[in-house]
Amino acid sequence: MRTLGLDYGTKTIGVAASDALGLTAQTVTTIRRTSLKADLATLKELVQEYEVERFVVGLPLNMDGSEGPRAEATRKFVDALTQALGLPVELWDERLSTVAAQRTLLEADLSRAKRREVIDQMAAQFILQGWLDARSPPSRGDAYDDDDYEPEP
C-alpha cells in the first residue's frame, strides 16, 4: 500500500515513495523527461516495482494561492497519468517544497552537482511527506496532555 509522490517539472519528474505503512517518504529517482508516453511508461514500471496504489503530485501554486501556467500543465499531466495508469491521484500544494529541499541539501554540504542531481527527488519527498503527515492521525501525546490526566478513583 505505497504512494508515489511526484514533483512534476518541465525537464524532470522527481519521484519519492512512501514506506508500506504510509509513515515516511523516501527519495526514489529523477525521471529526465523525454515525452509524455515515455514518462508514463517509466512511472508504470515504478508502480509495479513499488506496488503503488496512488500518486500524490505537487501542485505549483503561486504564493497567493492562485494557479498559473505551471499548475495548468500539472493538471493536464495528472489527467494523462490517471487515464494511463488508472490509479487515484491527489494534488498537494507544493509551495516552497523546492526551497525546503534546497535548504536541506545546502545544510548537508553537498556539492552543486550533487544537489542538481537530487533536488527534484528531495522536493518529491517533501511533497509526499507533507501529504502523509496531514493524513496521519494525531499521536496519543497530541490528543491530550498527560499532565492533565487524572485517573478515575
N, C-alpha and C positions, 0 to 999 in steps of 0.2 A: 504494500500500500504506500507507494512512494509518489512524491510530487516532484516535477521538474520545474525549476524557476528559470526564466529566460529574461535576459537583458537584450532586447532587440534593437540593433543599430543599423546604420546604413551600410557598414562594411563587415560587421561581425555580429554574432549572437553569442553572448556569454551564457553558459549553462551551469546550473547548480542542481543538486539533488538532495532531497530530504533523506534522513535515515528511515528505516522501516517503521519506526514508531511515530514518525512525524514530529520529532522534537528538535532536530538540528538540521542545518543546511550545510552541505559541503560543496566546494567547487568541483566541477567535472571537466569542462573543456571550453574552448572558444572555437566556434564554427566560423571559418572565413567564408563569407557569403559569396556565392557564385551565381546562382539562380534560385528562384523560389522552389522549383522542382527538386534541385539538389539539396537545398536547405531542409526541405520537408523529408526527404529520404534519409538524411543524416539524423534528424530528430526521430524518425520512425525506428531507426536502429537503436538509438539511445532508449526509447520507450521499451523496446524488447529487452535490451540488456539490463535495465534497471527495474523492470516490471512496474512501469509508471501507470498511475491511474488518473492523473490530472496534471495540468500545467498552470503555473502562475506566471503571468507575463507582466513586466513592468510597464506601466502607462506613463509616458513622459509628459506630465502636466507642467504648465507654466507656474511660476511661483504664486500667482494669484488664483491658481486652481483651474484656470481656463485651459482649453485644449487648442493646440496649434497643429501645424502640418505634421510634426513627428508623431503626435498622438493619433492623427488620422491614418498615417501609414501603419502604425502599430495595430490599429483596429482592423485594417484590411488584412494584415498578416494573420491576426487572430482568426478572422473568418476563414482564411485559407487553411490554417492549421486545424481548425475544428472540422472542416469538411474533409480534409485529407486523412486525419487520424481518428476522428470520431470520439475524442476524449474531451471531457469538460475542461474549459479554460476560464480562469478567473484573472481579471485585471487588478493590478495593485499599484497604487501611487508610488512612483519611483523617484519622486523629487529628492535630490541630494544623495541618492544611493551611490552614484559615481564619485561624488565628493567624499563621502564617508569611506568608500573603498580606497580612494587615492590617499586619504589621510592615514589609513591603516597601513598601507604599503610604504608610505614615507616613514612612518614610525618604525616599521620593520627594517628600515635602512636598505631596501632593495635598490638595485641599480635601475636606471631609467629604462634600459632594455628589458629587464625582467618585469618591471611594473607594466610596461606596454603589453607584455605577453599575457599577463594575468588580470589586468584591470577589469575586463568585461566579465570574467568568471566571478571575480570578487563582487562586482555590482549585482550580478545574478544571485549570489549568495546573500547579500544584504536584502534584496527584494524578497527572496524566499523566506529568509529568517524572520523578517518583519511580518510576513503573512502567517507563518507558523506560530509566532508569538501571539498574534492577535486572535488566533483560533484556540489557543490552549486555555483550559480552564484555570482560574486562579489557584495558586497553591494554597494549602491549608493555612499557612502563615499569612497569606494575603487576605484571607477571608475575615479573620479576626485577630486581635492582639492577644497573645497568651497571657499577658499581664492582667487583662480584663476578665479572664476566665475564672469563674468561681464554681466549683463543683456543687451539685445539689447535696443537701445533708442526708 
